[in-house]
Amino acid sequence: MVREISQKKQAFRAKLEHLLDTYSSALVCEVDMVGSKQMQTVRQKLRGKGVLLMGKNTIIRKVLREYKEKNSKVDKLMNLMYGNVGIVFTNNDLSEVRKIILDIKVPAPARVNAIAPSDCFVPAGPTGLDPGQTSFFQALNIATKIVKGTIEIINQVHLIKVGDKINPSMVSLLSKLDIKPFFFGVKVLHVYEDGSVYEAKVLDLKEEDLLAKFMSGVQKLAAISLKIGVPNAATVPHSVARGFRNLIAISLATEITFKQAQAFKDFLANPGAFASAGGAGGSGGAEKKEAKKEEKKEEKKEESEGDMGFSLFD
């Protein structure tokens, strides 16, 4: 028996080391409340895209600790091996592999003393239960009425909030209504990518989100640099714009002029010229429209007169 256990450990060690040599990325997944059949489905969906490895955390950490001499980057992966977790090794697109894993979910009933992973709502409408069970709903402060010999819930009820501890009354009600409020599946917690570790939610960020965050950082850097008077690449556009405004102000206050400032000087010297030019353009456009309307009216008039002069008996 001892020899058999030792052989299994050696085989597991060889498999893990082979995966570490073959793949540069991995997803650390939590498998709480996930059945063996569901795990098998995950393995099938990942064929050709990744490999799911499950094992005792103590053995995995030991292998990683020894493998660290060969590749020191796995030290960060070793620190994640706590709890009911597994590792999905892959060289494919991490977002695609994560989506495959998260899409495999199964409905599950509420369990007593379990922590709700999501909100649970009981919809309004008929329940199919007989009026003798009205007191059960009253104990849960759920408003009901009797319609055609059955209990009907008046308004939608927020029965369980995410993070709440589920009590027996909640489980009994959901069981009577045949409601399976939760969906359980493999959760992707962290990403290991060539020695770097970050939370899996980073994979949800799109290129537009990254660009927006980068631009927000550039704006903050420019604001701080301008305030403390330290020039850099982020402050150049603002410094140039500020310098141009100062040159325009000096040109307007003095006899000094240059090409870009001349338009401002002309406007201040004769603002009515710019206003009349805009008004003339507008009135000219209106006159053209009126002329076109008159031409159409004349054409219609000529056509109608021609029709009246035509006789079917000529």
Kinemage of the C-alpha trace (Angstrom):
@kinemage 1
@onewidth
@group {chain A} dominant
@subgroup {mainchain}
@vectorlist {calphas} color= white
{ca met a 1} P 0.000 0.000 0.000
{ca val a 2} L 2.811 2.407 0.913
{ca arg a 3} L 4.608 1.578 -2.332
{ca glu a 4} L 1.404 2.214 -4.315
{ca ile a 5} L 0.924 5.623 -2.674
{ca ser a 6} L 4.535 6.494 -3.366
{ca gln a 7} L 4.146 5.539 -7.023
{ca lys a 8} L 1.051 7.726 -7.316
{ca lys a 9} L 2.915 10.671 -5.802
{ca gln a 10} L 5.823 10.175 -8.194
{ca ala a 11} L 3.429 10.010 -11.148
{ca phe a 12} L 1.678 13.182 -9.964
{ca arg a 13} L 5.040 14.934 -9.541
{ca ala a 14} L 6.116 13.946 -13.063
{ca lys a 15} L 2.792 15.144 -14.500
{ca leu a 16} L 2.960 18.518 -12.733
{ca glu a 17} L 6.574 19.108 -13.756
{ca his a 18} L 5.689 18.209 -17.355
{ca leu a 19} L 2.822 20.724 -17.323
{ca leu a 20} L 5.092 23.430 -15.895
{ca asp a 21} L 7.609 22.751 -18.671
{ca thr a 22} L 4.958 22.715 -21.398
{ca tyr a 23} L 2.694 25.630 -20.463
{ca ser a 24} L 3.606 29.210 -19.605
{ca ser a 25} L 0.188 30.307 -18.290
{ca ala a 26} L -2.307 28.933 -15.802
{ca leu a 27} L -5.663 29.772 -14.240
{ca val a 28} L -6.118 29.075 -10.526
{ca cys a 29} L -9.725 27.929 -10.038
{ca glu a 30} L -11.965 27.363 -7.026
{ca val a 31} L -14.103 24.215 -7.221
{ca asp a 32} L -16.384 24.521 -4.172
{ca met a 33} L -19.813 22.905 -4.610
{ca val a 34} L -18.768 21.393 -7.965
{ca gly a 35} L -19.628 17.732 -8.579
{ca ser a 36} L -17.510 15.100 -10.273
{ca lys a 37} L -19.744 14.994 -13.354
{ca gln a 38} L -19.430 18.740 -13.787
{ca met a 39} L -15.654 18.500 -13.407
{ca gln a 40} L -15.608 15.855 -16.127
{ca thr a 41} L -17.545 18.197 -18.412
{ca val a 42} L -14.975 20.922 -17.780
{ca arg a 43} L -12.148 18.557 -18.703
{ca gln a 44} L -13.918 17.574 -21.921
{ca lys a 45} L -14.541 21.185 -22.961
{ca leu a 46} L -10.891 22.066 -22.320
{ca arg a 47} L -9.471 19.342 -24.539
{ca gly a 48} L -7.012 20.854 -26.980
{ca lys a 49} L -7.084 24.190 -25.151
{ca gly a 50} L -5.864 23.404 -21.644
{ca val a 51} L -5.347 20.802 -18.926
{ca leu a 52} L -7.098 20.813 -15.538
{ca leu a 53} L -4.975 19.483 -12.675
{ca met a 54} L -6.454 18.653 -9.274
{ca gly a 55} L -4.484 17.382 -6.295
{ca lys a 56} L -3.587 17.914 -2.668
{ca asn a 57} L -2.284 21.407 -2.025
{ca thr a 58} L 0.523 20.114 0.183
{ca ile a 59} L 1.878 17.904 -2.599
{ca ile a 60} L 1.504 20.647 -5.224
{ca arg a 61} L 3.316 23.166 -3.022
{ca lys a 62} L 6.108 20.649 -2.367
{ca val a 63} L 6.592 19.998 -6.085
{ca leu a 64} L 6.554 23.724 -6.842
{ca arg a 65} L 9.029 24.385 -4.043
{ca glu a 66} L 11.464 21.906 -5.545
{ca tyr a 67} L 10.738 23.051 -9.097
{ca lys a 68} L 11.573 26.612 -8.016
{ca glu a 69} L 15.269 25.790 -8.313
{ca lys a 70} L 14.692 25.252 -12.027
{ca asn a 71} L 12.296 28.160 -12.521
{ca ser a 72} L 12.027 30.719 -9.722
{ca lys a 73} L 8.886 32.281 -11.281
{ca val a 74} L 6.631 29.496 -9.952
{ca asp a 75} L 7.096 30.863 -6.442
{ca lys a 76} L 4.110 33.187 -6.985
{ca leu a 77} L 1.972 30.276 -8.164
{ca met a 78} L 2.863 28.315 -5.041
{ca asn a 79} L 1.446 31.085 -2.830
{ca leu a 80} L -2.009 30.561 -4.412
{ca met a 81} L -2.311 26.887 -3.495
{ca tyr a 82} L -4.697 27.231 -0.568
{ca gly a 83} L -8.319 26.108 -0.301
{ca asn a 84} L -10.281 23.873 -2.633
{ca val a 85} L -8.491 24.922 -5.817
{ca gly a 86} L -7.208 23.449 -9.062
{ca ile a 87} L -4.951 24.646 -11.874
{ca val a 88} L -5.826 24.934 -15.555
{ca phe a 89} L -2.619 25.022 -17.610
{ca thr a 90} L -2.864 26.558 -21.078
{ca asn a 91} L -0.972 28.303 -23.860
{ca asn a 92} L -4.176 29.562 -25.514
{ca asp a 93} L -5.925 32.893 -25.081
{ca leu a 94} L -6.632 33.203 -21.360
{ca ser a 95} L -9.924 35.057 -21.824
{ca glu a 96} L -11.230 32.324 -24.141
{ca val a 97} L -10.235 29.516 -21.765
{ca arg a 98} L -11.778 31.382 -18.818
{ca lys a 99} L -15.047 31.819 -20.712
{ca ile a 100} L -15.198 28.076 -21.452
{ca ile a 101} L -14.787 27.314 -17.760
{ca leu a 102} L -17.328 29.864 -16.519
{ca asp a 103} L -19.985 28.836 -19.054
{ca ile a 104} L -20.258 25.368 -17.504
{ca lys a 105} L -22.784 25.879 -14.702
{ca val a 106} L -25.506 23.715 -13.217
{ca pro a 107} L -28.579 24.855 -11.233
{ca ala a 108} L -28.521 23.899 -7.579
{ca pro a 109} L -31.039 24.105 -4.728
{ca ala a 110} L -30.449 26.185 -1.618
{ca arg a 111} L -28.819 24.383 1.288
{ca val a 112} L -29.216 25.057 4.994
{ca asn a 113} L -26.400 27.142 6.573
{ca ala a 114} L -24.765 27.716 3.189
{ca ile a 115} L -23.653 31.223 2.189
{ca ala a 116} L -25.691 32.560 -0.730
{ca pro a 117} L -23.432 33.150 -3.777
{ca ser a 118} L -26.043 35.433 -5.374
{ca asp a 119} L -29.392 37.133 -4.757
{ca cys a 120} L -32.549 35.050 -4.820
{ca phe a 121} L -35.961 36.423 -5.795
{ca val a 122} L -39.330 34.689 -5.466
{ca pro a 123} L -41.525 35.867 -8.368
{ca ala a 124} L -45.044 37.128 -7.938
{ca gly a 125} L -47.895 34.902 -9.152
{ca pro a 126} L -49.627 31.613 -8.389
{ca thr a 127} L -47.699 29.046 -6.343
{ca gly a 128} L -49.946 26.002 -6.824
{ca leu a 129} L -50.093 25.496 -3.046
{ca asp a 130} L -53.373 25.000 -1.176
{ca pro a 131} L -54.738 27.721 1.178
{ca gly a 132} L -53.829 25.622 4.222
{ca gln a 133} L -50.198 26.680 3.862
{ca thr a 134} L -50.876 30.413 4.125
{ca ser a 135} L -49.364 30.538 7.620
{ca phe a 136} L -46.052 29.360 6.183
{ca phe a 137} L -45.859 32.453 3.963
{ca gln a 138} L -46.967 34.703 6.822
{ca ala a 139} L -44.044 33.476 8.932
{ca leu a 140} L -41.703 34.701 6.182
{ca asn a 141} L -43.556 38.045 5.849
{ca ile a 142} L -44.615 37.282 2.271
{ca ala a 143} L -47.888 38.921 1.219
{ca thr a 144} L -50.286 36.455 -0.440
{ca lys a 145} L -53.897 36.079 -1.518
{ca ile a 146} L -56.167 33.185 -2.406
{ca val a 147} L -57.078 32.966 -6.084
{ca lys a 148} L -59.113 30.041 -7.434
{ca gly a 149} L -58.279 27.825 -4.479
{ca thr a 150} L -54.504 28.359 -4.545
{ca ile a 151} L -52.068 30.722 -2.865
{ca glu a 152} L -50.780 33.554 -5.031
{ca ile a 153} L -47.828 35.785 -4.115
{ca ile a 154} L -48.781 39.445 -4.580
{ca asn a 155} L -45.361 41.040 -5.112
{ca gln a 156} L -41.913 39.779 -6.006
{ca val a 157} L -39.923 38.970 -2.865
{ca his a 158} L -36.169 39.438 -2.379
{ca leu a 159} L -35.812 36.303 -0.267
{ca ile a 160} L -32.031 35.895 -0.033
{ca lys a 161} L -29.303 38.485 -0.465
{ca val a 162} L -25.824 37.630 -1.666
{ca gly a 163} L -23.615 36.691 1.297
{ca asp a 164} L -26.557 35.811 3.581
{ca lys a 165} L -26.625 32.585 5.554
{ca ile a 166} L -29.505 30.418 4.327
{ca asn a 167} L -31.909 29.231 7.048
{ca pro a 168} L -34.249 26.186 6.995
{ca ser a 169} L -37.373 28.298 6.320
{ca met a 170} L -35.868 29.691 3.129
{ca val a 171} L -34.857 26.213 1.980
{ca ser a 172} L -38.326 24.855 2.725
{ca leu a 173} L -40.057 27.640 0.772
{ca leu a 174} L -37.811 27.277 -2.268
{ca ser a 175} L -38.307 23.524 -2.161
{ca lys a 176} L -42.102 23.890 -2.084
{ca leu a 177} L -41.972 26.273 -5.054
{ca asp a 178} L -39.479 24.026 -6.889
{ca ile a 179} L -37.018 26.888 -7.286
{ca lys a 180} L -33.301 26.224 -7.716
{ca pro a 181} L -31.949 29.730 -7.187
{ca phe a 182} L -28.228 29.209 -7.495
{ca phe a 183} L -25.816 28.121 -10.197
{ca phe a 184} L -22.589 26.445 -9.224
{ca gly a 185} L -19.520 26.096 -11.357
{ca val a 186} L -15.768 26.424 -11.400
{ca lys a 187} L -14.668 29.950 -10.434
{ca val a 188} L -11.484 31.429 -11.883
{ca leu a 189} L -9.733 33.344 -9.099
{ca his a 190} L -6.254 34.223 -10.318
{ca val a 191} L -4.144 34.202 -13.446
{ca tyr a 192} L -0.511 33.067 -13.585
{ca glu a 193} L 1.246 34.267 -16.720
{ca asp a 194} L 4.974 33.751 -17.152
{ca gly a 195} L 5.765 34.559 -13.531
{ca ser a 196} L 3.166 37.322 -13.098
{ca val a 197} L 0.044 36.833 -10.960
{ca tyr a 198} L -3.096 38.978 -11.093
{ca glu a 199} L -6.829 38.652 -10.427
{ca ala a 200} L -8.964 37.024 -13.099
{ca lys a 201} L -11.275 40.051 -13.403
{ca val a 202} L -8.440 41.826 -15.236
{ca leu a 203} L -9.294 39.604 -18.226
{ca asp a 204} L -12.642 41.405 -18.498
{ca leu a 205} L -10.886 44.646 -19.432
{ca lys a 206} L -11.043 45.520 -23.126
{ca glu a 207} L -8.600 47.569 -25.158
{ca glu a 208} L -10.854 50.618 -24.829
{ca asp a 209} L -10.860 50.268 -21.019
{ca leu a 210} L -7.066 50.056 -20.874
{ca leu a 211} L -6.740 53.080 -23.163
{ca ala a 212} L -9.193 55.081 -21.032
{ca lys a 213} L -7.292 54.224 -17.834
{ca phe a 214} L -3.999 55.149 -19.489
{ca met a 215} L -5.339 58.504 -20.675
{ca ser a 216} L -6.742 59.189 -17.214
{ca gly a 217} L -3.288 58.589 -15.765
{ca val a 218} L -1.695 60.874 -18.361
{ca gln a 219} L -4.146 63.660 -17.490
{ca lys a 220} L -3.380 63.349 -13.775
{ca leu a 221} L 0.360 63.314 -14.482
{ca ala a 222} L 0.051 66.429 -16.649
{ca ala a 223} L -1.974 68.254 -13.985
{ca ile a 224} L 0.537 67.450 -11.223
{ca ser a 225} L 3.539 68.321 -13.413
{ca leu a 226} L 2.032 71.679 -14.443
{ca lys a 227} L 1.260 72.494 -10.811
{ca ile a 228} L 4.795 71.815 -9.555
{ca gly a 229} L 6.480 73.167 -12.700
{ca val a 230} L 8.174 69.962 -13.885
{ca pro a 231} L 7.993 69.677 -17.702
{ca asn a 232} L 7.614 66.300 -19.413
{ca ala a 233} L 5.996 64.734 -22.473
{ca ala a 234} L 2.519 64.942 -20.891
{ca thr a 235} L 2.785 68.692 -20.275
{ca val a 236} L 4.128 69.691 -23.731
{ca pro a 237} L 0.694 70.183 -25.433
{ca his a 238} L -0.567 72.238 -22.478
{ca ser a 239} L 2.610 74.336 -22.349
{ca val a 240} L 2.456 75.039 -26.093
{ca ala a 241} L -1.232 76.020 -25.883
{ca arg a 242} L -0.568 78.260 -22.898
{ca gly a 243} L 2.372 79.905 -24.701
{ca phe a 244} L 0.248 80.500 -27.811
{ca arg a 245} L -2.457 82.201 -25.730
{ca asn a 246} L 0.163 84.442 -24.144
{ca leu a 247} L 1.529 85.419 -27.594
{ca ile a 248} L -1.984 86.258 -28.822
{ca ala a 249} L -2.564 88.417 -25.726
{ca ile a 250} L 0.730 90.294 -26.252
{ca ser a 251} L -0.037 90.816 -29.951
{ca leu a 252} L -3.478 92.249 -29.200
{ca ala a 253} L -2.073 94.609 -26.575
{ca thr a 254} L 0.790 95.887 -28.756
{ca glu a 255} L 1.604 96.666 -32.365
{ca ile a 256} L 3.423 93.372 -32.757
{ca thr a 257} L 1.612 90.955 -35.051
{ca phe a 258} L 2.051 87.611 -36.772
{ca lys a 259} L -0.014 85.473 -39.104
{ca gln a 260} L -1.986 83.512 -36.487
{ca ala a 261} L -2.770 86.673 -34.463
{ca gln a 262} L -3.946 88.794 -37.426
{ca ala a 263} L -7.389 87.137 -37.536
{ca phe a 264} L -8.007 88.084 -33.893
{ca lys a 265} L -6.899 91.675 -34.552
{ca asp a 266} L -9.162 91.979 -37.586
{ca phe a 267} L -12.133 90.750 -35.622
{ca leu a 268} L -11.567 93.200 -32.762
{ca ala a 269} L -11.012 96.060 -35.224
{ca asn a 270} L -14.264 95.478 -37.144
{ca pro a 271} L -16.544 92.819 -35.584
{ca gly a 272} L -19.488 94.051 -37.674
{ca ala a 273} L -17.763 92.890 -40.862
{ca phe a 274} L -17.734 89.295 -39.645
{ca ala a 275} L -21.379 89.529 -38.540
{ca ser a 276} L -22.546 91.032 -41.858
{ca ala a 277} L -20.635 88.401 -43.807
{ca gly a 278} L -22.411 85.672 -41.896
{ca gly a 279} L -25.795 87.395 -42.315
{ca ala a 280} L -25.285 87.918 -46.044
{ca gly a 281} L -24.481 84.303 -46.507
{ca gly a 282} L -27.596 83.341 -44.619
{ca ser a 283} L -29.906 85.732 -46.528
{ca gly a 284} L -28.397 84.665 -49.853
{ca gly a 285} L -29.194 81.062 -49.067
{ca ala a 286} L -32.752 81.997 -48.181
{ca glu a 287} L -33.191 83.973 -51.423
{ca lys a 288} L -31.984 80.973 -53.457
{ca lys a 289} L -34.524 78.712 -51.738
{ca glu a 290} L -37.329 81.196 -52.417
{ca ala a 291} L -36.296 81.454 -56.096
{ca lys a 292} L -36.388 77.667 -56.462
{ca lys a 293} L -39.863 77.549 -54.915
{ca glu a 294} L -41.124 80.222 -57.372
{ca glu a 295} L -39.670 78.280 -60.317
{ca lys a 296} L -41.469 75.110 -59.227
{ca lys a 297} L -44.750 76.998 -58.884
{ca glu a 298} L -44.406 78.428 -62.436
{ca glu a 299} L -43.679 74.968 -63.853
{ca lys a 300} L -46.757 73.495 -62.188
{ca lys a 301} L -48.889 76.390 -63.452
{ca glu a 302} L -47.743 75.893 -67.055
{ca glu a 303} L -48.437 72.141 -66.869
{ca ser a 304} L -51.964 72.721 -65.537
{ca glu a 305} L -52.708 75.300 -68.256
{ca gly a 306} L -51.497 72.872 -70.915
{ca asp a 307} L -53.781 70.174 -69.611
{ca met a 308} L -56.828 72.476 -69.759
{ca gly a 309} L -56.184 73.262 -73.417
{ca phe a 310} L -56.188 69.611 -74.438
{ca ser a 311} L -59.473 68.057 -75.650
{ca leu a 312} L -60.231 64.352 -75.999
{ca phe a 313} L -62.577 65.097 -78.953
{ca asp a 314} L -60.055 67.002 -81.125
